[in-house]
Amino acid sequence: MAIVTASKKACSVNPLKMSQPIGGSFAFMGLRGAMPLLHGPQGCASFGLTLFVRHFNEAVPMQTTAMNEVATVLGGLENLEQAILNIYNRVEPEIIGINSTGVTETNGDDVEAFIRLIRQKHPQLEKLPLVYVSTPDFKDAFQDGWGKTVARMIEVLVAPVDAARPRDGSRVNVLPGCHLTPGDLDELRTIFEDFGLKPSFLPDVAGSLDGHIPDKFTPTTIGGIGMDEIATMGQAAWTIAIGAQMRRAAEIMQARTGTPFRLFERLCGLMPSDEFIAFLSEISGRSVPSKYRRQRGQLADAMLDAHFHIGGRKLAIGAEPDLLFDLSSFLHEMGAQVTAAVTTTNSPVLQRVRTEDVLIGDLEDLEERARSRDCDLLMSHSHGRQAASRLNVPFLRVGFPMFDRLGAAHLTTVGYRGTRDLIFDIANLIITDRETNHGPTPDTWPSPAVTCRSSRPSCIEQEEKNSDESCIRHSGLEARRCALRMGQEHRDLRGRPGRASVC
């Protein structure tokens, strides 16, 4: 059981965590025709918008109430009202998702009361869903904002259902954590459909942020789950939550609609994938398709091939709690040692991370621990690249944001195929680093002459007494003959019996 502690530093030097409002806005981006709205200053929205655009390399919708000093002191009703009206008149969204920020939370704006007053004043907004979530950025982190926002969506948008009412056995609700990429959701959708199930993802960022080019431009999200589908999610036979952050949302879904849920804390690795596939086979009443039996064999073979490179490695991971738990558990099963673990916020899964201690801190803490504990590989989002460079260790980018590589939205780590690809990515990174920085190459391998002079001086002296050619020029078979003539055991460069062509 890992010991969880929090950093006592007065400030964050190199931040690891992303804020709650950004996580909440990200969740709203998984709804069709949505416009995320941050109730706060312009800087809060522009910072988050920059991260999203750089991560996905797409046009990302996000607006702000543009609170200034006067509005912050007097209250943000007018700013919120004007922002909602502007979005409604110019964009025609299907839903406006509102997340608070630290400024408005500190001032104590009663946004729910503001929304009621705005609806009374403007009857045309009666049918427009306005979902408000309290997400102050001075507490908690990215995955907390995501989890709270999804839970609030269920409370506001899902229609209550009589628990005794017959359900659609083929429908399944899926509540994915924020650590899953659009590529992960696409992989899960394929798996569900192969079992004859109809999944409804809430949110569905695969539909809106998967990098496709729409037929025409729209200022709102270009895909995702629609309002009608969300309203009928209570008719599904099961709810599947992925990540501990989604437990509360699944419990609210069950309380509101009576739909039972199953929580999968992780889907990366052989055993979690086995459990997931077995559960789908059980609820669908279908046998496992042969393609997944083959994929399982491929994963087992990949684990066998890569454990020579990954096993025994000391790793440093900085990530949100669910992603940290997922990656560390999988890598522990591959034989690696997670010797440095830093996360952003508290979570029940942290105590079960396969390491001695977990620190709630920043990237400076991760760098210091990785250095003092002699780690071989660093894993974090793109802001960790400088630390990896200073440590001179290979760096694997995981989580959000990932702005210095293309294809972040399509990375896949779930299921058999996703785990297999992750194994190869890590192993190849280690192999490349070893070849580049730590391993001999044809240009750096010691020559027979140098080795002969340093390790067999008597050989040279003996040959110089003779009229034959010097041992310096010997190689291959001649070198072995030279060693035998001198009555010395032929050894390789590491001092073990071998076939090195030196004397």
N, C-alpha and C positions, 0 to 999 in steps of 0.2 A: 504493500500500500504506500503510495507516494505521499510525502508531506507537502502540503500546500501552504506557501507563504506569500506575502505581498511585499513589494519593494518599499523601502522607507525613504527613498530619495525625495527631495523637495520638488523636483520637476522631472518630466520625461525628457531625456537627452536626445534619443533617437527613437521616435514613437513607433511602437509595433501595432497598437490598436487603431482601428477606425471607429468613428463615433456612432452612437445610436441613431441619430437622424438619418445618416447615410444608409445604415442597414434598413431602416424603415422605408426610405424612398426606394431602395433596391427591391423590396418586396412588392411595392405598388407597381413597379415596372413589369411585373409578371401578370398584370391584368390588361385585357384588351381595351384600347381606347382610353387609357388612364393618363392623368397628369399629376405627378407628384408635386406637392407644394410644401415648402419649408416655411414655417411661421417664424421668421427671425430676420436678421440682417442679411444683406446681399452676399457678404463674404461667406456665410455658412453654405449657401446654395452653390456659389461659384467654386468653392473648394471641392465639394462633393461632385459637382458636374465635371470638373477637370479630371478627377480620378476615374469616373465612369467612362468618359470619352477616351482617355488614354488606355484604359484596360480593354474596352471592347472595340475601339476604333470605329465607332458608329455614332450617329446622331442620337443623343439621349435627351428625352424630354424632362425638364425640371424647372420649376418656377419658385419664386420667393415673394413673401409679403413685404420685403424691403423695409424692415423696421429701422428707423433712425433714432437719434437720442431722445427727441421729443415724444415720439410715438411709444418708445420703450417706457418712458416715465408715465405718460398719461393713459396707456393701454392701447392694444393693437386692434380694436374692433374695426376702425375705419380702414386700416391697411388690409386686414383679412377680407372685409367686404369688397373692397375695390379689386383685390386680386381674384377672388372668386368670380366676380362679374366679368372681369376682363377675360378670364379663361373661358367662361361659359359663352360669351358672345363671339370670341374670335376663334376658339379652337373646337368648340362643340364636343367636349369629352363625354365618355360614358360614365366616368367616375373621377372625382378629385380626391386624392389621398393627402391628408394634411398631417405633417409631423412637426412637433414643437422642437425648439432649440433651447440652449441654455439661457439665452437672454430673456425670452418670453416666459420660461419656467421660473426664473428668478423673480421676475416682476409679478408672477402669479396670475397671468391671463386665464380666465375661465373660457376656454375656447368652445366647449360644448354649449355654454350659454350664448356665446357669440353666434354660433351656427343657428341656434333657434331664432334669435333676433333677426338674422339675415334672411332666413326662410320666411318669417312673418312679413318682412318688408318687401321681399321680392318673390311673389307667388310662382313665377316661372321656374324657380329652382326646386319646386316641391318634389319632382320626380328624379332629380339629379342626386345620386348617392354622394354624400360628403362624409368621409370616414376620417375621424380625428384620432391620433394616437399620441400619447404623452411619451416623448423620447428625449429627455434632457441629455445634452452631450457632456455634462460634467459628472455623469455616473454611467456605469455599465459600458457596453461596447457594441460592436457591429452586430454580432449574432443575437444580442439581447433586443436590439431594435427590430431586427427581422422577426424574431419569435413573437414579440408583443404585437407587431403589426399584423401578422397572420392570425393571431388569436382574435384581434379586434375585427378583422375582416369576417371571421366566422360569426362573431356575435352580431354584426350589423347586416351582413349580406346573405347568410344562409337561412332559408325559411325553416321554422320549426316543423318537426314531423312527429306524428304519433308513433311511439316506439312499437306498438302492436301492428302497425301497418305493414303489409308485405313489401319486401324490398326487391330491387333488381339485382339478382345474383351475379350478373356479369359486370356490374359497375363497382369500381374501387376508387376511393378517395386517396390521393397521395399528397402528403404534406412534407415537402423536401426542406432540409436545412439550407442555410445560406452558403455552406461550404461546397454544395453541389453545383457544378457548372451546367450551362445549357447542354454541353455534350453528355454529361452524366444523365440529364433528364431524357435526352433522346435515346440513350442506351436503355434506360429503365422503361421507357414507353414501348420500345421494341420487345423487351422481355415480357411485359404485361400482355401485349397483343398476341404474342406467340402462345400464350396460355388461354387465349380467347377472352381476355378481360378488357374492359373499357376504362382506362384510367382518367381521372380528372385531377390534374396537378394544380395545387393552390399554394403558392403562385407558380406560374408557368413561364419562367424566364427563357425557356428554350424557344417559345413562340415569338418572343419579342427581341431577344438579344443574341440570337444565334448567327448574326452576320449576313442574313439574306437581304437581297435588294427588292423592295416592294414595287408593285406595278405603278404606284403613284405615291408622292410624298404626303405624309400626314404628320402634324405637329405633336400628336399623342403617340403612345406606344403602338407599334405596328402589328402586334400579335399578343398571344397570351390567352388566358382563360376569360371567357365572357361572363357578363353579369347573370345571364339566364342559366348558364351551367352551374355557376356558384350557388344560385338560389336553390337548385335541386340536388345539391350534394348530400342532403340528408336521406335521399332514397337509395344510396349505395349500400351494398352489403357489408363492406369493410372500409376502415380507414387505416392506411399504412403511414406511419410517421417515421422519418429518417433523420436521426440525430436527436440527442437528448434535449436540445433547444426546442423541439417540436412537441414535447410531451404535453405541455399546458394547452397548446392549440388542439391536440387530439382529445384531451379530456373535455374541453369545451364543446367540441363537435359531438362527443358521445353524450354529454349532458343535454345538449340542445336538440339532438335528433335521435338519440338512442343507438347510433351506429357504433358497433364495437371497434376497437382499434388494436393494432399490433405495432409496437415500437421497435425499430431496428436502429441500434445506436451507431452501427457502422456497416458499410457494404463493401469495404475494401479488404480483400483477403480470401483465402480458400474456404475457411469454416463459415464466416458470415455469408458468403455467397451461397454455400450449400444450404444454410438455414433459410435464406430468402427464397431460393428456388423450390425447396421442399414445401415451404408455406404456400407459395403460389400454386403448386401442384395440388395441395390439399384443398384450398378454397375454390379452385376451379374445377376439381374433379378430373383433371387430365394428367396423363403421364408426362414426364419431362421430355421435351423434344430432343431428338438425337443430336441436334446442333450444340446443345448445352453440355451434353455428355462429352462431346469432342472438345469444346472450349475448356471444360474442366481438365481434361487430359493435357491440353496445351499449357494451361496455367501450372499444373503440377510439374511438367517438363521444364517450364521457364524457371520455376523455383529451384529445381535441381541444378539447372545450368548456371544460375546466377548466385547461388549461395556461396560458391567459392570466392566471389568478389564482394558480396554484401556481408556475409557472416563474419562476426568479430569486429566490424567497423564501429567506431564511436561516433555518434551522431548528435548534432545540436539542432533542435526544432523550435521555431517560434511561430505560433499560429493561434487562431481562435480555438477555444476548448474542444469542440467537437472534431475539428480537423486535426488537432494535436492528438487526441485520443485515437482517432482512426489511423493516422499514419504511424504513430508509435507502436500501436498494437500489432499492426501488420509487419512492421520492420522487426519487432521483437520476435515474431514468428519466423522471420527469415534469418535469425541468428545475430542481428545487429544489437548494439547497446546504445540506448538513448541516455547519454550522460549529461546533457544539458537540455532542459525543457522550460520554455518561457511562454506564457500565454497572456491574454488581455483582460479576462474577467473570470469571476468564480463560477464554477459549475460542479454538479455532483459527480461528473465523470473524471474529474481531475485526480481524485484519490486513487483511481484505478489505472492511471497512466503507468506504463511499465518503465519506471525510473525511480530513483531514490527520492527526489524532490522536484516540485514544480513551482516556479516563481511567477507571480503576476507582476510583470514588469515591462521593460522596453527592450529595444534591440541592443542598446549598450550593455544591459545585463546579459543578454544572450551572447554577445561577443566576449565579454569577460569570462563567462563560464566556459565557453567553447575553448578559449585560450588556456585557461587554467586546467581544464580536464582533457586537453590534447585530443580534440575532436577531429575526425577525418572528413566530415561532410556537414555542410550547413544547409538547412531547409527553412525558407521563410518566403514572404512576398518580396517584391522587387526592391523595397527599401533596405533589404538586408544585403544587397550586392556589395556595398562598400566594406562591410564587416568581413565578408568572405574574402574579399581582395586583400585586406590587411592581414587576415589569418593565413592567406595562401592555401585555401582549401577549396575543393569544388563546391558549387552552389546550385541547389535545385530550387527553382521558383515554384511556390505553392501558395494558394490562397488569393486574397484580394488586397491590394491591386497588383497587377502584373503588366507593367506598361513598357518594358523594354524587350519584350518578345511578342511575336505575332501568334495568333491562334489561341489565346487564353480561353476564349469561350468554348473551344472544342476539345480541350483536354478532358480525358475520361479516366476515372480511377475506380469506378464501381463495377461490380460483377466480375465474371471470369476474364473477359477481354480487357476491361479497364485495369484490373490488377496486373495482368500479364504485361500490358504496355508500360505500366509504372515500374515494374521490376526491371524491364529492359532499359528504361530511361535512367534509372539510378545506377545500374550496373555499368552501362556504357559511359556514364559520367565519371565513374570511378576508374574505369579502364583508360579513358582519355586522359584524365589527370595523371595517372601513373605513367603513361607513356610520355606525356609532355613535360612533367616536372620531376618525376621521381624515378623513372626507369631508364636503363641504358638503351641507346639507339645505335645504329651503325656508325654514327658520327662520334658518339661519346663512349662507346665500348672500348676498354683498354686494349691496346694493340699487343700482339705477342711479344714485340721487342720490349715495351715498357714493363709488361708483366714479368718477362724473363729476367730483366735486370733487377726488379724489385724483390722477386721471390726466389730466384735461383741464381744468386751471384756466383756460386761455385761452378755452375754449368758454364758460365761465360769464361771463368778463369781456366777451367779444364780445356775448353775448346781453343782458347787463345794459345795454349801450349802446343796444340796440334797444328798441322798444316791444313786441316780441313776448314770449311767455311764456319764462320762464327754462329753460335746458337741463336744470336739475335735475329738471324734471318730465317730460322726454322719456323715451321707452322704445320698443323695437321699431323700426319703420320710421322714426319721427321721430328716434331716436338715430342711425341710419345716415345720414339726411339731414344731421343736424348735423355729423357727422364729415366728410362730403363737402364741406359749405360751408366748413369750416375748412381744407380741403385736406389733412387728416390721414388716415392709413390706419386703417381700422377694425380693431381687434384684440380678441381675447377676453381673459379675465382672466389667462391664462397668457402673454400677449404674442405669441401666434401668430395668424395670420389666421383668423378664425372668424365665427360668427354671433351673438356675444353681444349682447344688447340694451342695450349701454351706449355712451356716447360718449366 
